Amino acid sequence: MVADLLTHLAFGHLFASLAILLVLMARRPVRKLFGAEVAYLLWLLPLAAGVAALLPARAAEPGAEAAHRFIVSEGHAPVIAAVWILGAVLGVALLIWSQSRFMAKARAGQAGPAVVGALSPRMVVPSDYELRFNDAERAIIRAHERAHIERLDPRANAIMALIQCLGWFNPLIHLAVREARLDQELACDARVMARLSRERRLYANTLLKTQLGARDLPLGCHWPADSPHPLEERVIMLARPEPTLRRSVAGGALVMALSLTAAVGAWSAQPLAPPPPKTEPITWPVVIYANISVAPAQ
């Protein structure tokens, strides 16, 4: 049982990793063609491939020999499972520590603006919020954080954090989460600029100010603190014209089709499971009743 579970997890990480590599190559061209929001949706591909690979594989036809399956040996399975669980628990502990550290800074007025929380997200601001930003800039910040909440980005980030804890041993998972959160910010910028298209210069200047207090935030929405160079790309994106509605719809449809293809391909590529055991037909005992009539004695 444990060996089969580890086998499914191995296939899941294999196909998810292949999809991550595909997204890393395609995200920039897709962003230029279809916009930032469609590029962010590309991260559905590794999620779809990974989940599909965890589903039970097709069974071979009765009488046919099943394809060879990579099965973790029963003797090593408990040890591997224990190491994986230990790593996941440590990952969750590190996540809680990072979140607590950010919240302590936020309570002291040394973090934000940001959206914190997953189930009930809320906005936090630094103590110098009123002094650092003017009325127009504060309106831009509120629009940005409100867009995050409307798009359910805090919940998406919570799911990514959980996947990161479960896949702690896979470096591509950590890279994917990092890049997905960058793409999420670009998509949020695009959503705000679609509503406030005349405020691009003000938006860019506000971004430059908000970077001064950047800190890591696992559960919430915040521009990653250790990523100064993508800020230039973020500002450049503001100068690009928004894609037309037709192009955005076409890009979204393309991403959905690719996600479905990735899911079906990952599930179909699994080696066939052994055929179900043959069962002998059940033969029920047949009881024959003879209708014998006996004439009464004279």
Contacts in CASP RR format, 6 or more apart in sequence:
PFRMAT RR
TARGET T0000
AUTHOR 0000-0000-0000
METHOD contacts of the structure
MODEL  1
MVADLLTHLAFGHLFASLAILLVLMARRPVRKLFGAEVAYLLWLLPLAAG
VAALLPARAAEPGAEAAHRFIVSEGHAPVIAAVWILGAVLGVALLIWSQS
RFMAKARAGQAGPAVVGALSPRMVVPSDYELRFNDAERAIIRAHERAHIE
RLDPRANAIMALIQCLGWFNPLIHLAVREARLDQELACDARVMARLSRER
RLYANTLLKTQLGARDLPLGCHWPADSPHPLEERVIMLARPEPTLRRSVA
GGALVMALSLTAAVGAWSAQPLAPPPPKTEPITWPVVIYANISVAPAQ
2 72 0 8 1.000
2 74 0 8 1.000
2 77 0 8 1.000
2 78 0 8 1.000
2 81 0 8 1.000
3 71 0 8 1.000
3 72 0 8 1.000
3 73 0 8 1.000
3 74 0 8 1.000
3 77 0 8 1.000
4 71 0 8 1.000
5 81 0 8 1.000
6 72 0 8 1.000
6 77 0 8 1.000
6 80 0 8 1.000
6 81 0 8 1.000
6 84 0 8 1.000
7 69 0 8 1.000
7 70 0 8 1.000
7 71 0 8 1.000
7 72 0 8 1.000
8 53 0 8 1.000
8 54 0 8 1.000
9 54 0 8 1.000
9 84 0 8 1.000
10 70 0 8 1.000
10 72 0 8 1.000
11 53 0 8 1.000
11 54 0 8 1.000
11 70 0 8 1.000
11 266 0 8 1.000
11 270 0 8 1.000
12 49 0 8 1.000
12 50 0 8 1.000
12 53 0 8 1.000
12 54 0 8 1.000
12 266 0 8 1.000
13 50 0 8 1.000
13 167 0 8 1.000
13 170 0 8 1.000
13 173 0 8 1.000
14 53 0 8 1.000
15 49 0 8 1.000
15 50 0 8 1.000
15 52 0 8 1.000
15 53 0 8 1.000
15 262 0 8 1.000
15 265 0 8 1.000
15 266 0 8 1.000
15 269 0 8 1.000
16 46 0 8 1.000
16 47 0 8 1.000
16 49 0 8 1.000
16 50 0 8 1.000
16 53 0 8 1.000
16 172 0 8 1.000
16 173 0 8 1.000
17 46 0 8 1.000
17 170 0 8 1.000
17 172 0 8 1.000
18 49 0 8 1.000
19 45 0 8 1.000
19 46 0 8 1.000
19 48 0 8 1.000
19 49 0 8 1.000
19 50 0 8 1.000
19 262 0 8 1.000
19 266 0 8 1.000
20 46 0 8 1.000
20 172 0 8 1.000
20 173 0 8 1.000
20 175 0 8 1.000
20 176 0 8 1.000
21 172 0 8 1.000
22 45 0 8 1.000
23 42 0 8 1.000
23 43 0 8 1.000
23 45 0 8 1.000
23 46 0 8 1.000
23 176 0 8 1.000
24 175 0 8 1.000
24 176 0 8 1.000
24 179 0 8 1.000
26 42 0 8 1.000
27 39 0 8 1.000
27 42 0 8 1.000
27 179 0 8 1.000
27 183 0 8 1.000
28 39 0 8 1.000
30 38 0 8 1.000
30 39 0 8 1.000
30 42 0 8 1.000
30 251 0 8 1.000
31 38 0 8 1.000
31 39 0 8 1.000
31 183 0 8 1.000
31 186 0 8 1.000
31 237 0 8 1.000
33 243 0 8 1.000
33 247 0 8 1.000
33 251 0 8 1.000
34 243 0 8 1.000
34 247 0 8 1.000
34 248 0 8 1.000
34 250 0 8 1.000
34 251 0 8 1.000
34 252 0 8 1.000
34 254 0 8 1.000
35 190 0 8 1.000
35 242 0 8 1.000
35 243 0 8 1.000
35 247 0 8 1.000
35 248 0 8 1.000
36 183 0 8 1.000
36 186 0 8 1.000
36 187 0 8 1.000
36 189 0 8 1.000
36 190 0 8 1.000
36 237 0 8 1.000
37 187 0 8 1.000
37 190 0 8 1.000
37 191 0 8 1.000
37 248 0 8 1.000
38 243 0 8 1.000
38 248 0 8 1.000
38 251 0 8 1.000
38 252 0 8 1.000
38 254 0 8 1.000
38 255 0 8 1.000
39 183 0 8 1.000
39 186 0 8 1.000
39 187 0 8 1.000
40 180 0 8 1.000
40 183 0 8 1.000
40 184 0 8 1.000
40 186 0 8 1.000
40 187 0 8 1.000
41 252 0 8 1.000
41 255 0 8 1.000
42 183 0 8 1.000
42 255 0 8 1.000
42 258 0 8 1.000
43 176 0 8 1.000
43 180 0 8 1.000
43 183 0 8 1.000
44 255 0 8 1.000
44 256 0 8 1.000
44 259 0 8 1.000
45 255 0 8 1.000
45 258 0 8 1.000
45 259 0 8 1.000
45 262 0 8 1.000
46 176 0 8 1.000
46 262 0 8 1.000
47 163 0 8 1.000
47 259 0 8 1.000
48 259 0 8 1.000
48 260 0 8 1.000
48 262 0 8 1.000
48 263 0 8 1.000
48 266 0 8 1.000
49 262 0 8 1.000
49 263 0 8 1.000
49 265 0 8 1.000
49 266 0 8 1.000
50 266 0 8 1.000
51 263 0 8 1.000
52 262 0 8 1.000
52 263 0 8 1.000
52 264 0 8 1.000
52 265 0 8 1.000
52 266 0 8 1.000
52 267 0 8 1.000
53 266 0 8 1.000
53 267 0 8 1.000
53 270 0 8 1.000
55 267 0 8 1.000
56 273 0 8 1.000
57 69 0 8 1.000
57 267 0 8 1.000
57 270 0 8 1.000
57 271 0 8 1.000
57 272 0 8 1.000
57 273 0 8 1.000
58 268 0 8 1.000
58 270 0 8 1.000
58 272 0 8 1.000
58 273 0 8 1.000
59 66 0 8 1.000
59 272 0 8 1.000
59 273 0 8 1.000
59 274 0 8 1.000
59 275 0 8 1.000
59 276 0 8 1.000
60 66 0 8 1.000
60 67 0 8 1.000
60 272 0 8 1.000
60 273 0 8 1.000
60 274 0 8 1.000
60 275 0 8 1.000
61 275 0 8 1.000
62 275 0 8 1.000
62 276 0 8 1.000
62 278 0 8 1.000
63 275 0 8 1.000
64 275 0 8 1.000
66 271 0 8 1.000
66 272 0 8 1.000
66 273 0 8 1.000
66 274 0 8 1.000
66 275 0 8 1.000
67 271 0 8 1.000
67 272 0 8 1.000
68 271 0 8 1.000
69 271 0 8 1.000
69 273 0 8 1.000
70 271 0 8 1.000
72 80 0 8 1.000
84 169 0 8 1.000
87 168 0 8 1.000
87 169 0 8 1.000
88 165 0 8 1.000
88 166 0 8 1.000
88 167 0 8 1.000
88 168 0 8 1.000
90 168 0 8 1.000
91 164 0 8 1.000
91 165 0 8 1.000
91 168 0 8 1.000
92 165 0 8 1.000
95 161 0 8 1.000
95 164 0 8 1.000
95 165 0 8 1.000
95 218 0 8 1.000
95 219 0 8 1.000
98 216 0 8 1.000
98 217 0 8 1.000
98 218 0 8 1.000
99 217 0 8 1.000
99 218 0 8 1.000
99 219 0 8 1.000
102 111 0 8 1.000
102 116 0 8 1.000
102 215 0 8 1.000
102 216 0 8 1.000
102 217 0 8 1.000
102 218 0 8 1.000
103 116 0 8 1.000
105 111 0 8 1.000
105 215 0 8 1.000
106 112 0 8 1.000
106 114 0 8 1.000
106 116 0 8 1.000
106 124 0 8 1.000
108 127 0 8 1.000
109 125 0 8 1.000
109 126 0 8 1.000
109 127 0 8 1.000
110 126 0 8 1.000
110 127 0 8 1.000
110 213 0 8 1.000
110 215 0 8 1.000
111 124 0 8 1.000
111 126 0 8 1.000
111 213 0 8 1.000
111 215 0 8 1.000
111 217 0 8 1.000
112 124 0 8 1.000
112 125 0 8 1.000
112 126 0 8 1.000
112 210 0 8 1.000
112 213 0 8 1.000
112 215 0 8 1.000
112 222 0 8 1.000
113 123 0 8 1.000
113 124 0 8 1.000
113 125 0 8 1.000
113 126 0 8 1.000
113 129 0 8 1.000
113 141 0 8 1.000
113 144 0 8 1.000
113 145 0 8 1.000
113 210 0 8 1.000
114 123 0 8 1.000
114 124 0 8 1.000
114 145 0 8 1.000
114 217 0 8 1.000
114 220 0 8 1.000
114 221 0 8 1.000
114 222 0 8 1.000
115 121 0 8 1.000
115 122 0 8 1.000
115 123 0 8 1.000
115 124 0 8 1.000
115 145 0 8 1.000
115 148 0 8 1.000
115 149 0 8 1.000
115 153 0 8 1.000
115 154 0 8 1.000
115 220 0 8 1.000
115 221 0 8 1.000
115 222 0 8 1.000
116 122 0 8 1.000
116 123 0 8 1.000
116 124 0 8 1.000
116 154 0 8 1.000
116 217 0 8 1.000
116 219 0 8 1.000
116 220 0 8 1.000
117 154 0 8 1.000
117 158 0 8 1.000
117 219 0 8 1.000
117 220 0 8 1.000
118 154 0 8 1.000
118 155 0 8 1.000
118 157 0 8 1.000
118 158 0 8 1.000
118 219 0 8 1.000
118 220 0 8 1.000
119 155 0 8 1.000
121 148 0 8 1.000
121 149 0 8 1.000
121 154 0 8 1.000
121 220 0 8 1.000
121 221 0 8 1.000
123 142 0 8 1.000
123 145 0 8 1.000
125 141 0 8 1.000
126 132 0 8 1.000
126 213 0 8 1.000
129 138 0 8 1.000
130 138 0 8 1.000
132 209 0 8 1.000
132 212 0 8 1.000
133 141 0 8 1.000
133 206 0 8 1.000
133 209 0 8 1.000
136 199 0 8 1.000
136 202 0 8 1.000
137 202 0 8 1.000
137 205 0 8 1.000
137 206 0 8 1.000
137 209 0 8 1.000
140 192 0 8 1.000
140 196 0 8 1.000
140 199 0 8 1.000
140 202 0 8 1.000
140 203 0 8 1.000
140 206 0 8 1.000
141 206 0 8 1.000
141 210 0 8 1.000
143 192 0 8 1.000
143 195 0 8 1.000
143 196 0 8 1.000
144 188 0 8 1.000
144 189 0 8 1.000
144 192 0 8 1.000
145 221 0 8 1.000
147 188 0 8 1.000
147 191 0 8 1.000
147 192 0 8 1.000
148 154 0 8 1.000
148 188 0 8 1.000
148 221 0 8 1.000
151 187 0 8 1.000
151 188 0 8 1.000
151 191 0 8 1.000
153 184 0 8 1.000
153 188 0 8 1.000
153 220 0 8 1.000
153 221 0 8 1.000
154 219 0 8 1.000
154 220 0 8 1.000
154 221 0 8 1.000
156 184 0 8 1.000
157 181 0 8 1.000
157 184 0 8 1.000
157 218 0 8 1.000
157 219 0 8 1.000
157 220 0 8 1.000
157 221 0 8 1.000
158 219 0 8 1.000
158 220 0 8 1.000
160 177 0 8 1.000
160 180 0 8 1.000
160 181 0 8 1.000
161 177 0 8 1.000
161 218 0 8 1.000
161 219 0 8 1.000
163 173 0 8 1.000
163 177 0 8 1.000
164 173 0 8 1.000
164 174 0 8 1.000
164 177 0 8 1.000
167 173 0 8 1.000
178 224 0 8 1.000
178 227 0 8 1.000
181 224 0 8 1.000
182 224 0 8 1.000
182 227 0 8 1.000
182 230 0 8 1.000
184 221 0 8 1.000
185 221 0 8 1.000
185 223 0 8 1.000
185 234 0 8 1.000
186 233 0 8 1.000
186 234 0 8 1.000
186 237 0 8 1.000
188 221 0 8 1.000
189 203 0 8 1.000
189 234 0 8 1.000
189 237 0 8 1.000
189 238 0 8 1.000
190 237 0 8 1.000
190 242 0 8 1.000
192 203 0 8 1.000
193 199 0 8 1.000
193 200 0 8 1.000
193 203 0 8 1.000
193 238 0 8 1.000
193 242 0 8 1.000
194 242 0 8 1.000
196 203 0 8 1.000
197 242 0 8 1.000
200 238 0 8 1.000
200 239 0 8 1.000
203 238 0 8 1.000
204 235 0 8 1.000
204 238 0 8 1.000
207 231 0 8 1.000
207 234 0 8 1.000
207 235 0 8 1.000
208 231 0 8 1.000
208 235 0 8 1.000
210 223 0 8 1.000
211 223 0 8 1.000
211 228 0 8 1.000
211 231 0 8 1.000
213 225 0 8 1.000
214 222 0 8 1.000
214 223 0 8 1.000
214 224 0 8 1.000
214 225 0 8 1.000
215 222 0 8 1.000
215 225 0 8 1.000
216 222 0 8 1.000
216 224 0 8 1.000
216 225 0 8 1.000
216 226 0 8 1.000
223 231 0 8 1.000
223 234 0 8 1.000
END
